[in-house]
Amino acid sequence: MSSHLFYENLPEIDNMSQFRRDVYYKLLDFINYLNTAKYARKKHSVKINYHVMTPQEVQQMFQDLNYRYYEIYGYEMNFGEESLNENLSHNYPKNDQSEGVYVKIFDETNRADENLFEDFLKSQSVVDHETDHYIEEEQINVINKYPLFNVIQLEREPNADSPYLYITPNIYILNTQLYSIYNLQAKPRRAHRPILRLFEQKENSSWPSVSDINPIQRWYFLDNNEFPGNSVQQDFVRKALNSPDFAILEGPPGSGKTKTICELVIQAIEAGQRVLLCASTHVAVDNVLEKLMDRDEVIAVRIGKKSNKRISPSVKKYLLSERTRTEKERLIEKLTELDNQRNSGQDYYLHILKSDEGESEIQRMILDNANLVCGTMLGILKHPDIEEERNSPQAVFDMLIIDEASKTTFQEFIVPALFCKKWILVGDPKQLSPFVDDMEVRKSIDGFLPEIHQIICKDCFCCWKHEDFNLIVAEVDEHIRDLYKRQLDTLELEYIDLDSLGALEELSNWIILGAQIIIGSPEQVQSIANILPNDAFLRGTGFSSQMDASYEYWKKNKQNQFTADRTKGNFGKLLAWRLILEYGLRYAENDLMRQELRDDMKVLKPLWYEDESLLEKFDKNLSNMKKVAFPSVLELLKEGFYENRNDRDSWHTVIKNGFDESDLIPRYEKLRYNHRMHSQISEFPRVKIYENDALIDNPNIDRIRKWTYPHYSRRSLWISVLERNDNRTNINFPETQVILEELELFLEWSQFNPNLDHPQRFWEVAVLTFYSNQEDLLTNLITRKYGIRRGINEFILRPYNVKITICTGDRFQGHEADVVFISFVKTTSIGFLNSINRLNVGITRPRYQLVMIGNKKFFLDQRISPILHNLAQIEGNISLETRQRK
């Protein structure tokens, strides 16, 4: 069937050829970005040398960790009466196959790319042989990481035949997204017409009205009309059931979004509909399934791996593999029991069940009968229908519900969306945005300018940004030298132009030595080589071996590390991380870093372009790339892309500018009540982040969150730690020590005061940080102090009635805990802590107590980020000195 016939089958289209062109070109931005990302991933297969550590070397590493603590801070980590050796022998595995091995990674050439070690220390798995394809069965999972020592703990020992470990690119996800967009572009089904309407010019399209044609007879989860916000939740369920296309639910943390989803699922199933539920995290999916699994009307299937430790144990019986196995065993047992009483049809079916085809038969039966299928946005790709029918997706589900849709891009959304007839988006734009891979953004930017133009833009920007960034350009091509000069003139930077000077020997040595920038031909530069400064970056050819050697020595031993760190990478990298960070600050009004980033990005452009259309093309390419890579599908539909909200372009579409208010209101509700946090915890995010428009306290919340823990004067406070951290590794030892001591105090209380509201009488404690290296350190130290972990980052301390989770703030979105400790790590720079979305996630996780551990004075004194300054003004502070005196 040709593409033309697919479009002819679509309803409500007046000008078919114009409509096809519009859809084709609007989707082309997504296709170009995904193809670039795919190419970047393929090129990013990297390798590194490794050495399997002996038990003695492992023991020495942990001893060094303790000694380093003492050397830097003057005190040892307190592990009670047990000696370090006893801790090691009790809590740390030997190098055997069952427990994994410790591997030290290194680069024998000493010329490794600056990101190489970071890539391996962040990777979840590696392989021990070179390959172009990602094969899941060949991956060796990373159990733990020790960035201070460049050590990773692997689940098994690598093949000794290879001296390298490799990270192989996984492009399966990108391919699946591309197939989905190609299908929407070339082979749209009638059920996909509302998705295509997102790309139509608004003045040429109209959205159908939403009528209350399906009255609800009974409420299951939302049956308490006295509960604050219950009526709004009910209103959304009605809108979602009656909308012929989209519905959007927005709500702050703890406002009842999960409960609303549960009600919607039950009502849809009662109406005979099949529901596909997806979310970006396992916890969001499992939270819904756990609340629904006892309902008789729900026939649920969970897509995922049994071995995945992030899937809740309580829902693993619903995994497709488990349901297939148990159902197959049950049927074989029942048919076998019939023995001679079986008829020929039953004999045949028993034969099929015992054959290789039996599993697929049972699997198909289970999938066809399920009325609720659940999985993460990544895991759902393993649904057999999505895997096998990605070239011709059919809308077999009546409704797609995406929880945490504020973390889901359009290209992620479209994969399951094509298998559905209606789309429900649930999330909070004030929490985390979709994860953006800076490598993919960088590779996209690399295609926007010729390479030499990128080099010129980067060099001139570094000179403009950093006074101590000195540059010597020795370039054969006079045109390229001229482009340097034109860019520098635009930036009003002074330079020595050797082309315009007469006798070079007449140049004063002091002028040359004091110059920030020198530009000339290789011959001109060589003629004054003996008086050129050694502390300059060399660009071009023709430098003497002595100059090259002097430059390499200076770069390795003498250069300003602050400047060096901020000038690493090519043009694409310098622009990419600024674009990502600036987008993360889109809600941060009056943030000085946001303005600084915008100023930087203006200077990074090729300002010498005389043809304004070339600059406009560059800006348009950047804007199109950002519209694909950065925003969530929820943000796009509700508000549009933030740069397009006030544009004067007459070509307005929903995907670019959001729904018009008249179309949004019948499809949208916002939950406003806080049912999670004590009022002293919710006060700051309510006022400073939601501007009193959401997170309004449930009138009973303080009574619900009453407890007797006496250690803190307020439910939200700081423990101020003034010592500096290790900025290079984003590790803060003093803050880890404070957390260990605060945990010990809490455990002394909790062992005699169990949580009577918890089914296992546990208090749930979360230890959060914004940096993965600090997370790894905390995990290692708490493991040593309290015992072997239950899961990836969880500890169950039954004698103390406590469950501890250690996590980055980003990964803890969707979770909550009774007590939350946050380690801020930074003491001399704010990093990305001024992201309102990231801070919001961290400080809204607790029910009873929030304890922020960091250099409060630094955050209070800095003026770059208003949100951090305001956070540091929260009353209630335990200084480290005060704490130690107690």
N, C-alpha and C positions, 0 to 999 in steps of 0.2 A: 504494500500500500504506500503510495507516494506521499511526500510531506504535504502536497497541495490537498490531497483528499482528506488527510487528518484535519486540516484547517477548515475545509468545507463542511466538516461534520460538527463544527463548533457553533453554538447558538449566539445570537445577539451581536453580530458583526456586520457593519454596514459596508465598509471599504476593506475587502479581504486583502488585497495586495498591500495596501498601506499598513494594515494591522500586522501582517507577516513581517514586513520590513522593520516596523517598530520593535516587535518582539525579538527579532534576530539581532538587531544592533544593541538593544538594551542588555541582552544576555551575553553579548560578546565580551563585555568587560569582565564578567565572571569567568568565562572560558579562558581569556587571555591570562588572568591572574592565576588560575588553577594550573594552566599549562606551564607557566613560569615557575610556580611552586614545585611542580612535578620535576621539572628540569633541575631545579636547585637541589632537591632531595637526592636525585640520582647522582649528582656530582659531589654529594656530601658524604660519600663512603670514606671513612677515615680509619687509620690503624695506629697502634701504639705498642711499644715493647712492654713486656710484663715479666714479673718474677714471682713464682709461688713462694710465699713466705713459710719459713719453718715455725714450729710452735715457739721456739725460743725468740725468734724475731717478732712474732705476734706479742708475746709477753713483754718484750722490750718496748714495743710501740706503746702499750698501755702504761708502762712505767714512765716512759718519756712524757706521756700526756699529763701524768700526775706531777712530774718534776717541772714541766713547763709552767704549769699552774703556779708552783711555788716560786720559780725563778722570776716570773713576770710580776706576780702580785703579792709575794711575800707570805702566802699561806697555802697549805695543802688542801685538797678536796677532802671533806670529812665523810668517811665511809664507816663511821662507827668503830667497833672493836676489831672487825675483821681486817686482816692485812690485805695489801694489794694482791699478793700471790693467791691468797684464799679466794678473793673476789674473782680473780682470773680463772682459777681452777673450777670454781663453782658455777660461774655464769658464762664463760666463753668456751666455745667448742674447740676441740682439736681439729686439725686439718684432715677430716675424713669425709667421705662422700656424702654421708647422711646429713652432716651439719654444714657443709660448705667449706670453702677455702678462702684464705686471705691472699690477695694479689696486689703487689706493688707495681704501679705503672710508671714508665719512664720513657724518655726519648733518647736513644743512643746517639743520634746525630747532633743533639743540642741545638737544633734549628727548628724546633716544632712551632707550628702556627700558634698564635697567642691564645686561641680558643680550644686547642686540642685537649688539654687536661680537663678543662671545664666541661667539654662535651662528654667525656667518659665519666666524670664524677656526677653528671646529671642524668646519664643514661639509665634506663630501667633494665636493659639487657645488652649483652654483647655476643659475638660469635668468635670461634677460634680458627676460622678459615676465611679466605677472601671469596666473596660472592657478590653478584650483581642483584640478587633477588632476596627479598625478605621472606624467610621461611620460618614460621613460628616454632616448629618443632626443633629447629637448630639453635634457637636462642638460649643463652645461659643467663638466667635471671640474676640481677644484682640484689643481694640481700641487704647490704649495708655499705656505707661510704664513710671514709675518714679523710676529709680533704686536707687536713693539716699535714698528712703524711703521704698524700697521693696513693691511698690504699682503698681498694674496693673488696668487699666480701662477696664471693660468687657462690651460687648454690652447688656447683660442682667444679671439679678441676678441668681446665681447658686441655685440649689435645696437645700433648708435648711436642708433636711434630712441627708446630708452628711457633715462631718466636713472637708473634703478634696477636693482639686482640683487635677485633674490628667492630665498628658500628655500621650496620647495613641499613639503607634507607627503606622505609615502609611507605610505598606509594599507593597501596590498595585503597586507602580512604580517599585520596585525591582522585584516583580513577573512578571510584564509585560516584563521587560528586560530579565529575565531568560527564559520566554516562547519564546521570539524572538531568543535568542541564541540557545536554544534547537532545535527550528525549523530549523535554519540555519545549525546546526550540524547534525541533523538526517533527515530532510525532505526538502532539498534545491530544489527550482524550477529552471527552465532554466534561468529565468530572474535574478536569484541570482548568476549566474556563475561569473560575475566580482567581486562580494564581496568575494567569495571564493578564487579568484585568489590573493587577498591580503595576504592570508595565505600560498600560495604556495612558495616553494623554487624558487628563481628568475631564477636560471639556468634551471629549468624544466618548466618554463612558459614564455609566450610572450604576450605582450599587443597589441591589434589591432591598426593599424594606424588610424589617424584622418584626414579625407579628407574633403575638402570644397565642399561638394555635395549639400548644401542647400543655394544658394546665397540669400542674403536679398535684397528685392526690395525696401523697404521703412523703414526709421528710424522714430521712434515716440518720444522718449525721448533723443536720442543721434543724433539729426539732425543738430547740430551746429559744423561743422568741424573746426571752428576757436577757439572753446573752448579748453583751455589747458587740454590735457589728453584724449580728446574725441576719438581719433583714437584707443587708447589702450582699452578703454571701448568697442568700436565696435569690436575690435579683440577678446575680451573675449566672447562677445555674439556669435560670429561666432563659436568659439571653443566649447562653451557649447552646441550649437545646433547640431554641427557635431560630437561631441565625442560620441562614443557608450557606454561609461560607466561613467567616472568621469571628472569633471572640477573644478579647484580651482582658486578663485579670492582672492588675498591678497591686502589690502590697508590700509593706516593709517587713523586716524580720519579725517572726512571731505573731503575725497578724491573722493566721488561719487559712493560708493558701492551700496547704496540704489537706486540711479538713474539707475545704470547698471542692477540691479535686475529687476526693473520695465520694462526696455526695453526687457530683456530676457523673462519675463512672457508674454508680448504682442506678441513677435515673436513666442513663443511656441504655444500660443493660436491661432495665425494666421495660424500655421501649423497644426491645428486640434488636438493639444495635451492637456492633462489634467495635471495640475500642483498642487503639494502639497508644500506649503510654511510653513516652521517652523523657529523658532528662540527661543533663551533662554529667551527673555523678550517680554512683550506685546508691548512695544513701537517700537521695531524693526519690529514686524509683522504689527502693525497698520500704521507705516510710509509708508510701501509699499502699503497697502490696500487703504489708504487715497489718494495716488497718482493715483491709478488705478480705483477707484470706479465710476468715471464719464465716463469711457470707455464703449461704448455699447457692444463691443465684449467680455467683461469680465463678466462672471456669477460667482460671488464670494459667498463663504460661510465661515463664521468665526466660529471656534469652541471655545466655552468659555461660561462663565456664565454671564447673564445680570447683576447680582448683583456685579460682580467684578469691583471695582472702578479703577483698573489699565488698564482696556480696554477703549480705547478712545471712548467718547460718539458719535463721528461722524461715527463710524463703527458698532455700536451696532445693527443697523437695518439689518446687514448682519449675525448676530448670527443665528446659525441653529435653535434655539428655536424660535426666532423672525420671521424668514422667514417661518418656519413651521406654526406658528400661523396666520400670516397675509395672507399666501397663502390659508390656510384652510378656513379662514373667507371669503376671496374673492370668492373662488369656491362655497362655500355654498350659498353666496349671489346671485351669477350669476345663479346657478341652481334653486334656490328658485324663482327667478324672472320669470323663464320660466313657472312655474305653470303647467297648463294643456297641455302645448306644449312639455313637456319633454317626451322623448321616454323611453322605458323600461330600456335601458342601463343607461340612465342618472338618472332614478329613483333609480336604484341599486347603482350607484356611490354616489348619494346624501345620500342614506341610510348608505353606508360605511363611508362616511365622518363624519356623525353625530354619528357614533358608536365609541367604544373604539379603533377600528382598524384604524380609520381615520387619526389620527396623524402620525402613523407609515407609512401609505401609502404615505402621503404627504412628510414626511421626506425622504423616499426612493426616491421619484421622484426628490426632490430637490438635493439630493446628486448625483444621477445618471446624472443629467443635468449640474451640476456645473463643470466649467473648471478651477476654482481656489479655492482650499480649504486651509484655513490659520489657524494657531494656534501655541501656544508656544510648546516647547518640552514636557512640562508637560500637557498642556491643550489638545494637540492632542490625548492623550491617551483616551479621552472621545469621539473621533470620533466613531460612531456606528460600522463601519467595523473593526476598530482596537480593540474595546472592545469585539465584538462578534466573530471575526474570528482570534483571536490571536493564536489559535492552528493550523491554516492552512492559513497563509497570502497569498493573491494573489496580483500580481503586477498590480493593477488597475489604477495607475497613471503613466504617461509617464516620469515624471520628479519630483525629490525632490530637492528643493532649501532650504538650511539651511543657514540663515543669523546668524552672530555671531557664526560661527562654531568653532572658536577658544575657545569658552566656552563650547563646546559639546563633551562629551566623546564618545568613540566608542559604549559603551553599551546603551547610550542615542540615538545615531544616528541610531542604528540597528532597533529600534522599528518601526519608520515610513519608514525606508529604504526598508524593506521587502515588502512594498506595492507599490514599485516604480521600474522603469526600468532603470533609470539614476539618477546620484547623483551629485549635484552642491554644492560645499562648498565655503562659503564666510566669510571672517573674517580677523583678524589681530593678529598674534602670539605675538606681542609686547603689546597687551592689555590683559585683564584678562584671566587667564586660567580657566578651569572648577572648580566649587566649589568642595572641597574635605571635606568630613565628617570625622573629626579626630577620632570619635568614631569607624567608620567602619575600618579605617586604624589600629587603636589600637587593635581591636578585631582580625584582620587578623594577626598582629604581635604576639599576644598572643598564636597563634597556632604553631608558628615556633620553640619554645623552651619549654622544661619542666618547670613547674612553679618554681621549686627551682632554676633552672639555671637563670631564669629571675630575681629572688630576689637577687641572688649573683651578677649578672651583674649590677643591679641598685645600690645596696649598695656600691660596690667597685667604681663604676663610681662617685657616690656622694662624696666619700672620695677623689677621684682624682681631682674632679672639684672644691670642696669647702674645703679650709683648716679648716674652723670652723665646718665642718660636722664630728662629732665624733661618733664612732660606737662601740657598745659592742655586740659581738656575743656569745650567750650561747646556744650551739647546742649539742644535744645528739649524733647525728650521726657523727662519726669521719670522714667518707668520705666527708660529706658536709663541715666540718671544713677544710678539706684538699683542697677542691675546692676554698674556700675563699682565702686560703693562696696562692694557685697557681695563681689565678687571681691578687691578690695584688702584688705578686712577679713580674709578667709580667709588671705591671704598676709601678714597682719600688717604692712602698709605704711601709713605715716602720710600723710595728705593733708588739704588745706584744703577743707572742704565749705561752699561759699558758701550752700547751701540752709539750713543750720542756724545760720548766723550772723545777728545782728541788723543793726545799722547797719554797712554795709561800710566806711564812711569811718573807723570806729574801728579797723580792722585796721592793725597796724603795717606800715610799708613793709618793714622788715627781715624780718618773718615771711613776707610774700608773696615777696620776692626770694629768700629761703632755702628756699622750699618746693619739693619735688620734684614734687608733684602738686597741681593745683588743679581742682576740679570745680564747675560751676555752669551756670546758664542763659546764653544769649548776652547778655542784658541785664546780668546780674550781672557777667559777665566784662568786658563793655565798660565798665562803670562804674569798673573799676580798671585799665583798659588802660594808663594812663600809668605805672604802677609794676610791670607784669608783666615778668618776666625775658625777655630776647630769646633765650636759649639753650634754648628749650623746643619740643617738638613740639606742633603745634596740631591738635586734633581737634574737628570740629564746624563750626558756621556762625556768622556774625555777627561775625567778626573784622574789625577796621578794615583799610583798605588799607595803613596805616602798619605795623600789626602783621604783616600778610602779607609786606610788603616786608622788614621786619627779619628775619623768620623765614627767608625765602629767602636773604638775604645771609648770615645765620649758617650756614645749612645748607651753602651753597656754599663759604664761606671759613673758618669758625671751628670747626665741630663736630669732636668727637673722631672721627678716622677709624676707630679700632678699634671704637668703639661703633657707628658708622654702618654699617660693613661687616657687623656681626653683627645688625643690626636691619632690614636691607633685606628687602623682600619681604613678602608677606602671611602670614597665619596658616598657610596650607597649606604655604608654602615653608619657614617656620621649623620646622615639625614634620616635613616630608618629609625634609630633609637629615639631621635628627637620627635619624629612624627608620632611614634607609639606613646611616648611619655606625654606629649602635648594633648593627644586625644584622651588619655586618662585623666587629664586635668580640665576637661571641658565643663565640668560643673564647679570648678574652683575659681570663683570670682576674686579678683584682686590678688591672685597668686603671682608673685614676682617671677617665679620660675617659668610659669606659663608664658608671660610676656617675653622673658629672656629667650625661651625656645623659639617663639615666633620671630623675634629679631634675628636669631641665629639662622633660621631657615630662609629668611629673605636674603641674607648675605651669602648663603651657600648656592644661590642660583647663578647661572651664567649671565651676569648683569651687563656684559659687553654686547649682548645680542641687540643689534640695531632694529631688526625686524620684530616688532612687537608680537606678531603672530607666533613666532617661535617660542617666546616666553609664555604666551597664552597656551600654546600646545603643551609645554612642559607642565604648567600649572594644572591644565585639564587632565593630563595623564596621572599626575599625583592625586588629584581629587577623585578620579575614577577608581584608582587603586585603593584609596582609603575607604571609599564607599563599599567596596567589596570585602576588604580585609578586616576592617575595624568594628563596624556596628553590629548589634544583634538584630535579628529579624523582628523582635518585639519593639525595639527602639525605632527601626525603620517604619514599621506600620503605624505606630502610635504618634511619633513626632517627626519622622523623616531624618535624613542624615543631618547632623548638627550644622554643617557648613551650608546646607541648602535651605534652612528654615526661613531665611529672610531674603533669598535670592530674587532677582527680578526677571529671571528666565521665565518665559511664558510657557515653556514645556514642563508642566508639573505632572508628576505621577505619584501614586501612593508609595512606591518603593523608594522614591527620592525625597518626597515632601511629606509623607504620612497621610493618613485619612483626613478628609475634611471633617470638621466638627460634627456636621449633620449626619455623616456616615459612621463616625466613631462612637457617638453617644449610645446608640442602640446596641453596640457591640462591646462596650467597655464598662468596667467597674473598678473602683479603687478601694481596697480595704485600708482602714485607718487606725485600727486599735492594736495596742500592744498587749498580748496575752502571755508574754514570756518573761520579761525582765522586771526586776524591782524598779520602782520609779526613780531611784537615784541613779540607776544605770541607764535608763531610757532617756533621761532628761537631756543629756548632751546631744545624742543623735537626733532627737525630736526637734530641738531648737536650731542646731547648727547645720544639720544635714537635710532634714525634711521640712524645715522652716515652719514648724507647727502645723503642717498640713497632713501629717501622718505620724504614726507611733504614739497616738494618744493613749494614755494609760487606762486599762481596764480598772474601774473604780475599786475592784477587790484585789488588785494585784499585790499590794503590800501585805495584805493578810495572807494571801496564798504563799508568798515568798518569805514568810516569817520563819526565823531559825534562831538558834542559841549560840552560834559560834562567836566567841567574845574577842577575837584577836584584832578585828578591824573596827574603826570608829565609823566608817561609811561603807556603803555597798559598792562604791566606785572610787578608787583612790590610786595614788602613785606610791611606789617605793623608789626613791631617788638614789641612783647609783652614779657617782661622779667620775669614776675611773674611765679612762679611754679604752676603746675597743681596738682590735686589729682590723683597720679599714681594708687592708688588702684581701682578707679572707672573709669579711663580714661575720666575724666570731667575737663574742663578748663574754670572756670568762667570768668576770665579776657578776654579771647578770645571771649566769647559770648557777653560780654559788648561792645567790639570793633565792632563786627558785627552789633549789634543793632544800634550803633551810625552811622556806615557807611551806613546802610540801610536808616536811617533817612535822612542823607545828600543827598543820591541819590533820595529819594522820593520828597524832596523839589524841586529838579530839574525836575524830570520826570513828575510831575503834570502839568507843563507848557510846556513840551517838549515831546509830544507823539511820539511813534515809527511809522513813516509813512509807514514803510515796513511791518508792522504786520497787518493782516486783522482786528484785534480789536484795533489796535494802542497801543498794550501793549509792554512794555519792559519785557523780560523774565530774571528773576534773579534766580540764583541757589546758595543756601547756602549748601556747602558740607563739610563733615568731614570724617575721616577714622574710626571713632569709634561710635558704635550705641548708647552708653550712652550720648555722646555729641550731637548726632542727636536728641535724645529724649528731652534733655534739651533745645536745640535751638527751637524745635517744640513747646514746652510748652511756652517758653518765647515769641516767636513771635505770638503765638495764643493770649496770654494775652495782648500783645501790640496792635495788629492790628485786631483781631476779629476771628470769627469762620472759620475753614478751609473749603475749597471747597471739598477736597478729603482727601486721606490718609496723604499726606504731601504737599498739595498745598494751596496757598492763592491767591485770586483775589482781588486786591485793585484798584477798578475802578476809584476812585477819583484821584489816583496817576498814572494811566496808567501802572500798574505793575502787573505781575504774579510772585509770589515767590514759589520756590520749595525747600524743605529742604530734604536732602537725604545723605546717605553714598556715597562715591565716587564709590564704587563697583556697587551699584544698579543704578547709573546714567550713566553707560556705555550705549551707544546708544542714549543718550539724548544730547542736546546742549542748551546753553543759551547765552543771550547777555552779561550778567555780571555774573561772578562766584567768590564767596568768598569761600576760603578753610580754615577751622580751623584745624591746625595740632595737637593740643592738647599736644603732648609730649614735655617735657622740660628737662628731666634728662636721658631718654633712648629713643632709636629710634623705639622700638617695631618692627612692620613689615613695617615701612614707607620706608625702603630701597628696597622694591620690585619695580623694574623698571616698571613692568606691572601696578601695582596699581597707582603709581605716574603718569604714562603716561595717564591713564584714567582721573585722576583728573585735570591735567593741560591742557588738550586738549579739554575741554568742551566749553570754551568761544568763542564768536564771536568778541566782542568789548573790554572786559576788564577782566583781571585776577588779583585778589587781594588775596595774600597769607598771612594769619594771623598766626603768631607763633613766637617762640623764635629763631629768625634768628641767633643770636650769638651762641646758642647751636649747631645748625645744621652746622654752619660755623666752629666751633672749633672741633667738633667730627671728628674722623678719621676712624671710622668703615665703613661708607658708602660713597664712592666717589660720588654717584649720588646725595645724600642729600647735601653734601659739595658743589658740583657744583651748585645745585639749589639755595643754600643760597648766591651764588656769583652774582646772577642776580642783575643788577644795579637798582637803584630806591628803596628807603627805607623810610618809614614814621615811625619813632620811636614813641612809645606810648607817650613819653614826648612831642615830637614835635607836635603830633596830638592834645594833650590836650591844647597846647598853642595857637592853631589856633582859 
